[in-house]
Amino acid sequence: MSSNEIDLSEYRRALGSFATGVAVITTVDKNGDRAGLTVNSFNSVSLRPPLVLWSIACDSGACAAFLEAEHFAVNILSTHQRNICEKFAAGGSNKFEKIDCTEGLAGVPILPEFSSVFECKTQNIFDGGDHKIILGQVLRFEDRKTDPLIFYRGHFMT
């Protein structure tokens, strides 16, 4: 089957057979405003140097903030943080309202009660179809050794 013949809804359903963790990526934009969104497109790339990548849709309202940002944080959500996942997956500008964040490197917001967090410096940005792929060098991390929130076939799992 050629790429022109792919049924996109079936393709997306098949991709859902790969269980992933859920993360909220956060940053501050050039005006100092917080930006964040939910992703399940996070991957480790290298141990030496420690590199990770994630992707963002080009039509995302937060895309410009992340393309201009020098730093970002990958907040791996814990099993009980489905509400935060849904809040950051939705549109709107008040995603950080009533969330008690701490301040990470370069002022990047760090969410509370994460399972793990990776604070990164943007290393490179690549084109990836209708997404941008952001490669970051991990400068600092914390692992609280709690169970992560899992997404599989359109449903949350623990």
Summary of the structure (lengths in Angstrom):
residues: 158
radius of gyration: 15.5
end to end distance: 35.3
largest distance: 48.9
contacts: 440
relative contact order: 0.23
helix: 18%
strand: 44%
